[in-house]
Amino acid sequence: MIRIHSLTARLATLFAVLTASLLVLVAVLFGRMLDAHFQELDLHELQGKAALIRNALQQVDAANGGRAERIQALERSFVGHESVGVLLRDGEGRVLYVIHPEHFTAAQRAGERLSGALADWTVDERPHRGIEVSIALPSIGSDNQTIEALVALDLSHHVHFLASVRNATWAGVLAAALAAALFGWFAAHRGLAPLRRVTETARRLSARQLAERLAIDDAPLEVRDHVEALNGMLARLEAAFQRLGDYSADIAHELRTPISNLMTQTQVALSRPRTTDEYQDILASNLEEYERIARMVSDMLFLAKAEENTLAHASEPVDLAREADALIDFYEALAEERQVRIVRQGQASVQGDRLMLRRALSNLISNALRHTPDGGQITIDIEADTTGVRLAVCNVGDIIPADQIERIFERFHRGSTQREARGEGAGLGLAITRSIVQAHGGQITAQSGEGVTCFTITLPQQRAPSSS
């Protein structure tokens, strides 16, 4: 079986097959209707000839003519009717007279009757059709009062006409099928043009050229969804490559500082002999840089797992108020040193990983401490309703610029250039917090204005335990 791999060729072939099938069906129905019409015409003509025979014979008898006058009247009636044959038989089947005997078979000329009211036969490969009627005649001498008249009609002209019609019909079917195939090919070729443009665009795409998009206005409705899907995919790829490029640049930038510090300190240490205490100080300083690099790598691995949805976490009841109080105690020394108050209000429980949620809340409190001026206050509000649990960490201080509020959750992003020299991190804290919240089916938002900045975490309500 031949398989057609081209979609255009398949559609063109389908057009041709459907058109040819439909036309063949129409031709068959038309042929049958034409045959029935000609059969009706032939029957009407044969009945007319039979009536002509009856009138010719009965008129002669009414005038008291003999058999010879009757035959002469019949012959005069069929002058010029070369395609019509007449065969007369008496009541016992004996042939009395024949006009144009070439239209009858030898058996019919010998007295054989027709098998039905309307019969077909062939003489010398010429088709014929005929009927047989009984004619009652007035008695003249010893003549029979009833005779049988067999009327035959030569159908050669019908056959020739039907053959020419069939030939013209099949030629028309073939021409229409070819025209449908060409039209189908043209329509499919034009209709599939957007797909070819998709292919051409895909061939031109590379990591450095993802900004190209397909035109939707001239795309057919059947492929418009595919074009929109491809444009969406290209937009996502472009954004992903952009994030990857930014991520790589950020990693290089963040690792460059500690590595540069390690190299500088090592070179200074090797520049001249030093005491044991000096070497210990240098190693301690290097250890801090190593710890900074280790935290950065650990945070990046955490974010990578979160983006790949491979971040496993436990599912247990977590009392947010208790976790907040524990973190307030942890940061109490640092807060008292700067005379910053940390106040917790409300309580609620959620279902999730206690350590991960504590890490997210710790990142928010640490971030608030860094940006709260001395003598300020940090408020932790916890509330629950039918829609879920909300935990907001708010602090007074410098607000986040409006153009930075949407980017503060991006990794390695720093919303302010005023950062402390140590303990500030690499700009991954808020990104990690967002990943933890999203892993628990929640979301985090930020608002900053009128000297107050608030980070709000929304989590699903804790499910009630099922009763046994």
C-alpha positions in Angstrom: 0.0 0.0 0.0 1.4 3.4 -1.0 1.6 5.9 1.8 1.5 9.6 1.1 3.6 11.5 3.5 2.8 15.0 2.3 -0.2 16.6 4.0 -0.8 18.7 0.9 -0.8 15.6 -1.4 -3.1 13.9 1.1 -5.6 16.7 1.0 -5.4 16.9 -2.8 -6.0 13.2 -3.1 -8.9 13.4 -0.6 -10.5 16.2 -2.7 -10.1 14.1 -5.8 -11.5 10.9 -4.3 -14.5 12.7 -2.7 -15.3 14.6 -5.8 -15.0 11.5 -8.0 -17.1 9.4 -5.6 -19.8 12.0 -5.5 -19.8 12.4 -9.3 -19.8 8.6 -9.8 -22.8 8.3 -7.5 -24.6 11.1 -9.4 -23.7 9.5 -12.7 -25.1 6.2 -11.7 -28.3 7.7 -10.4 -28.5 9.8 -13.6 -27.9 6.7 -15.7 -30.7 4.8 -14.0 -33.1 7.7 -14.3 -32.2 8.0 -18.0 -32.8 4.3 -18.5 -36.1 4.5 -16.8 -37.0 7.5 -18.9 -36.2 5.8 -22.1 -38.1 2.7 -21.0 -41.1 4.8 -20.4 -40.7 6.5 -23.8 -40.3 3.1 -25.5 -43.4 1.7 -23.8 -45.4 4.8 -24.8 -44.2 4.5 -28.4 -45.0 0.8 -28.5 -48.4 1.4 -27.1 -48.9 4.0 -29.7 -47.9 1.6 -32.5 -50.2 -1.0 -31.1 -53.1 1.5 -31.2 -52.1 2.3 -34.7 -52.3 -1.4 -35.7 -55.7 -1.7 -33.9 -57.2 1.3 -35.7 -55.8 0.2 -39.1 -57.3 -3.3 -38.8 -60.6 -2.3 -37.3 -61.3 0.4 -39.8 -60.9 -2.0 -42.7 -63.2 -4.5 -41.1 -65.8 -1.8 -40.5 -65.8 -1.0 -44.2 -66.5 -4.7 -45.0 -63.0 -5.2 -46.5 -61.1 -8.5 -46.7 -57.8 -9.7 -45.4 -55.9 -8.1 -48.3 -57.4 -4.7 -47.6 -56.5 -5.2 -44.0 -52.9 -5.9 -44.7 -52.6 -3.1 -47.2 -54.0 -0.7 -44.6 -51.5 -2.0 -42.0 -48.5 -1.6 -44.5 -49.6 2.0 -45.3 -49.7 2.8 -41.6 -46.0 1.7 -41.2 -44.5 3.3 -44.2 -41.2 5.0 -43.1 -41.1 3.2 -39.7 -38.0 1.2 -40.4 -37.2 0.8 -36.8 -40.5 -0.8 -36.0 -41.5 -4.4 -36.6 -45.0 -6.0 -36.6 -45.8 -9.7 -36.3 -49.4 -10.9 -36.4 -50.5 -14.3 -35.1 -53.8 -15.9 -34.9 -55.4 -17.3 -31.8 -53.5 -20.6 -32.2 -50.1 -19.0 -32.5 -49.7 -19.3 -36.3 -47.9 -16.3 -37.9 -50.2 -14.5 -40.3 -48.0 -11.6 -41.4 -44.7 -9.9 -40.6 -43.6 -6.3 -41.3 -39.8 -5.9 -41.1 -39.0 -9.5 -39.9 -35.3 -8.5 -39.2 -36.5 -7.2 -35.9 -37.7 -10.6 -34.6 -35.8 -13.7 -33.6 -36.3 -17.0 -35.3 -38.2 -18.3 -32.3 -40.6 -15.4 -32.4 -41.2 -15.8 -36.1 -42.0 -19.4 -35.3 -44.7 -18.5 -32.8 -42.9 -18.0 -29.5 -44.7 -15.6 -27.2 -43.1 -12.9 -25.0 -42.2 -13.8 -21.4 -43.8 -10.6 -20.0 -45.8 -7.5 -20.8 -42.6 -5.7 -21.9 -39.6 -7.7 -23.1 -36.1 -7.1 -24.4 -34.1 -9.2 -26.9 -31.2 -8.9 -29.3 -31.1 -9.7 -33.0 -27.7 -9.6 -34.8 -26.3 -7.7 -31.8 -29.0 -5.0 -32.1 -31.1 -4.5 -29.0 -34.9 -4.6 -29.3 -37.8 -4.0 -27.0 -41.4 -5.1 -27.7 -44.9 -5.7 -26.4 -47.7 -8.2 -27.3 -51.3 -7.1 -27.5 -54.6 -8.9 -28.5 -56.8 -7.2 -31.1 -60.5 -8.1 -31.5 -61.7 -7.9 -35.1 -65.2 -8.1 -36.6 -65.8 -11.5 -38.2 -65.3 -11.6 -41.9 -65.8 -14.9 -43.5 -63.6 -17.5 -41.9 -61.2 -15.0 -40.4 -60.5 -15.2 -36.7 -62.1 -12.6 -34.6 -59.0 -12.2 -32.3 -55.4 -11.9 -33.3 -52.1 -11.3 -31.4 -49.9 -8.5 -32.5 -46.2 -8.4 -31.5 -44.7 -4.9 -31.9 -40.9 -4.6 -31.8 -38.8 -1.4 -31.5 -35.1 -1.2 -32.5 -33.2 0.5 -29.7 -29.9 1.0 -31.4 -30.2 4.8 -31.4 -31.0 4.7 -27.7 -27.9 2.5 -27.0 -25.6 4.8 -29.0 -27.0 7.9 -27.3 -26.6 6.3 -23.8 -23.1 5.2 -24.7 -22.1 8.7 -25.7 -23.7 10.1 -22.5 -21.8 7.6 -20.4 -18.5 8.4 -22.1 -19.1 12.1 -21.6 -20.1 11.5 -18.0 -17.0 9.5 -17.2 -14.8 12.0 -19.0 -16.5 14.7 -16.9 -15.9 12.7 -13.7 -12.2 12.3 -14.6 -11.8 16.0 -15.5 -13.7 17.1 -12.3 -11.6 14.8 -10.2 -8.4 16.2 -11.7 -9.7 19.8 -11.2 -10.6 19.0 -7.6 -7.2 17.5 -7.0 -5.5 20.7 -8.4 -7.9 22.9 -6.4 -7.3 20.8 -3.3 -3.6 21.0 -3.7 -3.7 24.8 -4.3 -6.0 25.3 -1.3 -3.9 23.0 1.0 -0.7 24.7 -0.2 -2.1 28.1 0.6 -3.7 27.0 3.8 -0.5 25.3 5.1 1.6 28.4 4.4 1.6 29.4 8.1 3.0 25.9 9.0 5.8 26.4 6.5 6.5 29.8 8.1 6.6 28.0 11.4 9.2 25.6 10.0 11.2 28.4 8.5 11.1 30.3 11.8 12.1 27.2 13.8 15.1 26.8 11.5 16.3 30.3 12.1 15.9 30.1 15.9 18.9 29.9 18.1 19.9 30.9 21.6 20.9 34.3 20.3 17.8 34.8 18.1 14.6 34.2 20.0 12.9 37.5 19.5 11.2 36.5 16.2 7.5 35.9 16.2 4.9 34.6 13.7 2.2 36.8 12.3 -1.2 35.8 13.5 -3.4 38.1 11.4 -3.0 36.2 8.2 -3.1 32.7 9.8 -6.2 30.6 9.2 -8.4 29.9 12.2 -7.4 26.2 12.1 -3.7 27.0 12.7 -4.1 30.2 14.7 -4.0 28.3 18.0 -0.8 26.6 16.9 0.8 29.9 15.9 -0.2 31.5 19.2 1.1 28.5 21.1 4.4 28.7 19.2 4.7 32.4 19.9 4.0 31.8 23.5 6.7 29.1 23.6 9.2 31.4 21.9 8.4 34.1 24.5 8.9 31.6 27.3 12.2 30.4 25.8 13.4 34.0 25.4 12.5 34.8 29.0 14.1 31.6 30.2 17.3 32.2 28.2 17.3 35.8 29.5 17.0 34.6 33.1 19.7 32.0 32.5 22.0 34.7 31.1 21.2 37.0 34.0 21.6 34.2 36.5 25.0 33.2 35.1 26.2 36.8 35.1 24.9 37.2 38.7 26.7 34.1 39.8 29.9 35.2 38.3 29.5 38.6 39.9 28.7 37.2 43.3 31.5 34.6 43.3 34.0 37.1 42.0 34.1 39.1 45.3 34.8 36.3 47.8 37.2 34.6 45.4 39.0 37.9 44.8 39.2 38.4 48.6 40.6 34.9 49.1 43.2 35.4 46.4 44.2 38.9 47.7 44.6 37.7 51.3 46.5 34.6 50.2 48.9 36.7 48.1 49.4 39.1 51.0 50.1 36.2 53.3 52.7 34.7 51.0 54.4 38.1 50.3 56.5 37.7 53.5 57.0 35.5 56.5 54.3 36.0 59.2 53.7 34.9 62.7 51.4 32.1 63.7 48.8 34.6 65.0 48.8 36.4 61.7 48.4 33.2 59.7 45.5 32.3 62.0 43.8 35.6 61.4 44.2 35.2 57.6 42.8 31.6 57.8 39.9 32.8 59.9 39.1 35.6 57.4 39.4 33.0 54.5 37.0 30.7 56.4 34.4 33.5 56.5 34.7 33.8 52.7 34.4 30.0 52.3 31.3 30.0 54.5 29.8 32.8 52.4 30.5 30.8 49.2 29.1 27.6 50.8 25.9 29.4 51.8 25.6 30.9 48.3 26.0 27.5 46.6 23.5 25.9 49.0 21.0 28.6 48.4 21.4 28.3 44.6 20.8 24.5 44.8 17.7 25.1 47.0 16.3 27.5 44.4 17.2 25.1 41.5 15.3 22.3 43.2 12.3 24.6 43.9 12.1 25.7 40.2 12.2 22.0 39.1 9.5 21.1 41.5 11.8 18.6 43.2 11.8 20.4 46.6 10.6 17.8 49.1 9.0 19.0 52.3 7.2 17.4 55.2 3.5 17.9 55.9 2.7 18.5 59.6 0.7 21.0 61.6 2.8 24.2 62.1 1.9 26.8 64.7 3.0 30.1 63.1 2.8 32.0 66.4 5.1 29.6 68.1 7.6 29.7 65.3 7.5 33.5 65.2 8.1 33.7 69.0 11.1 31.4 68.7 12.6 33.6 65.9 11.9 36.7 68.0 13.9 35.2 70.8 16.7 34.3 68.4 17.0 37.8 67.0 16.4 39.5 70.4 20.1 40.2 71.1 20.5 41.9 67.7 17.3 43.8 68.0 18.1 45.1 71.6 21.5 46.2 70.4 19.8 48.5 67.9 16.8 49.2 70.2 14.4 47.7 67.7 11.1 46.2 69.0 9.7 43.0 67.4 6.0 42.5 68.1 3.9 39.5 67.2 0.1 39.7 66.9 -2.4 36.9 66.3 -2.0 33.2 65.8 -2.9 30.5 63.2 -1.8 27.1 62.1 -1.0 25.7 58.7 0.0 22.3 57.2 3.5 22.2 55.9 7.2 21.8 56.6 8.1 23.5 59.9 11.8 24.0 59.2 11.2 25.4 55.7 8.4 27.8 57.0 10.7 28.9 59.8 13.5 29.6 57.2 11.1 31.7 55.2 9.9 33.7 58.2 13.5 34.1 59.4 14.5 35.6 56.0 11.7 38.1 56.3 12.6 39.1 59.9 16.3 39.3 59.1 15.6 41.5 56.1 13.3 43.7 58.2 16.1 44.1 60.8 18.6 45.2 58.2 16.3 48.0 56.9 14.7 49.1 60.2 16.4 52.2 61.7 17.6 52.2 65.3 14.6 52.6 67.7 12.1 51.4 65.1 9.6 48.5 65.3 8.9 45.3 63.4 5.4 43.9 63.5 4.4 40.3 62.7 0.7 40.0 62.2 -0.9 36.6 61.9 -4.6 36.1 61.0 -6.8 33.3 59.6 -10.2 33.2 57.9 -12.1 31.0 55.6 -9.9 32.0 52.6 -6.6 31.0 54.3 -3.8 32.2 56.6 -2.0 35.5 56.2 1.3 36.4 57.9 2.6 39.9 57.4 6.0 41.2 58.5 6.1 45.0 58.5 8.9 47.4 59.4 9.4 51.2 59.3 12.2 52.7 57.3 13.2 53.5 53.8 10.6 52.4 51.3 11.3 50.2 48.3 11.2 52.1 45.0 8.1 51.4 42.9 10.3 50.2 39.9 12.0 47.7 42.3 8.9 46.2 44.1 8.3 43.6 41.3 11.9 42.5 41.2 12.8 42.1 44.8 11.9 38.4 44.8 14.4 37.7 41.9 17.6 36.0 43.0 20.7 38.1 43.3 18.6 41.3 43.1 19.3 44.0 45.6 16.7 46.7 46.0 19.1 49.1 47.6 22.8 50.0 47.1 23.1 50.8 50.8 24.1 47.4 52.2 26.2 46.4 55.1 29.6 45.0 54.4 29.1 41.8 56.2 26.1 39.5 56.8 24.1 41.0 54.0 24.0 37.8 51.9 23.9 37.5 48.2 20.4 38.7 47.4 18.9 35.2 47.6 16.8 35.4 50.8 13.6 36.7 49.3 13.9 34.4 46.3 14.2 31.4 48.7 11.2 32.7 50.7 9.1 32.9 47.6 10.1 29.4 46.6 9.2 28.0 50.0 5.8 29.7 50.0 5.0 28.5 46.5 6.0 25.0 47.5 3.3 25.2 50.2 0.7 26.3 47.7 0.8 30.0 48.8 2.0 33.3 47.6 3.9 36.3 48.8 3.5 39.9 48.0 5.3 43.2 49.0 4.0 46.7 49.6 6.0 49.7 50.4 4.8 53.3 51.0 4.6 56.1 53.6 7.7 54.8 55.4 6.3 51.3 56.0 7.3 48.1 54.1 5.2 44.9 54.5 5.8 41.4 53.2 2.6 39.3 53.3 2.5 35.5 53.0 -0.8 33.9 52.2 -1.1 30.1 52.8 -3.9 27.6 52.6 -5.9 27.0 55.8 -4.9 23.9 57.8 -7.2 20.9 56.9 -9.1 19.5 59.8 -8.1 15.9 60.7 -10.5 13.3 59.4 -12.6 11.5 62.1 -12.2 7.8 62.3 
